């Protein structure tokens, strides 16, 4: 009595094989295609500064063009490269 018990947590992989907090390449691509002009995909990827820039310039339609290019890039990038860059 009075002794601390050591508890070790074991990381258990999920049934789908994805890790908690990992960003999805497909979700980012869909957001870039449909809501990219507003920078929603940047907010999803954790790039808050870029998301704000997209919001500020959305009236020029330039972010929409850039987001469409990023949509294509996200689709052509492998899962490993995407996870390495956006984790």
N, C-alpha and C positions, 0 to 999 in steps of 0.2 A: 504494500500500500504506500502511496505517496510517490511512486515512481512513474515517470512519464513513459508512455507507450509510443514507440515509433511507428508511424503509419506511412507506408509508402504507396503512392498512387501509381498505378500502372496505366500507361497510355494504351487504350484499346482502339484499334482502327475501326472506323464506322463500317457499316454494311456496304456502303456505296464506294468506299475507298477514297473519299475526299477528306481533307483536313479542315478543321474548324477555322474560319477566317480566310480561307482561300478564295480568291476572286475567280469567277467563271469567265472564260474567254467568250463564250457564246452570249451570255447575258450582256457583257460589255459591248459586243458587236450589235446586238439588238437595240440596246439603249442608244448607241451611236447612230444607228440608222433612223430610228423614229424620233428621238429626243436630243440628238447630238447638237442641233443648233442652239440649244439652251445649256449645253455642257453637262447634262445629267450623267453621261458615261464617265466624265472626269470626276464628278463627285463620288460615283460608285467605286472608282478605282483609287480613291483617296487623294486625288490631286485637286484639293480644294481651291488653291490659287488659280489654277487653269480653269476650273469650273466657273469661278467668279469672272474671269476674263471673257469666257464664252458668253456669260449672261450679260455683261456690259456691252458686248458688241453684237448681240444676236440680231439687232435691228438692221445690220449691214448685210446679213446672209453669208458673210465670210465664214463664220463658225460652222454653218451648215455644210459648206463645201469641204472644209477641213475635216469635219466629222464624217462625211461620206468617205473620204480618203482613209481615215482611221478605221472605219467600218471594214473596208477591204483589207487593210493591214491586219486587223484583229482576226479576220477569217483565214488569212494566209499564214499567220504565225502559228508555230507548233505550241502545244500545251506546255511543254517544258520551258520554251523561251518566254512565253507569256507569264508563267508562274515565276520565273526568275526575275522578270522586269517588274511585275505588279504584285506578286506574291499574295 
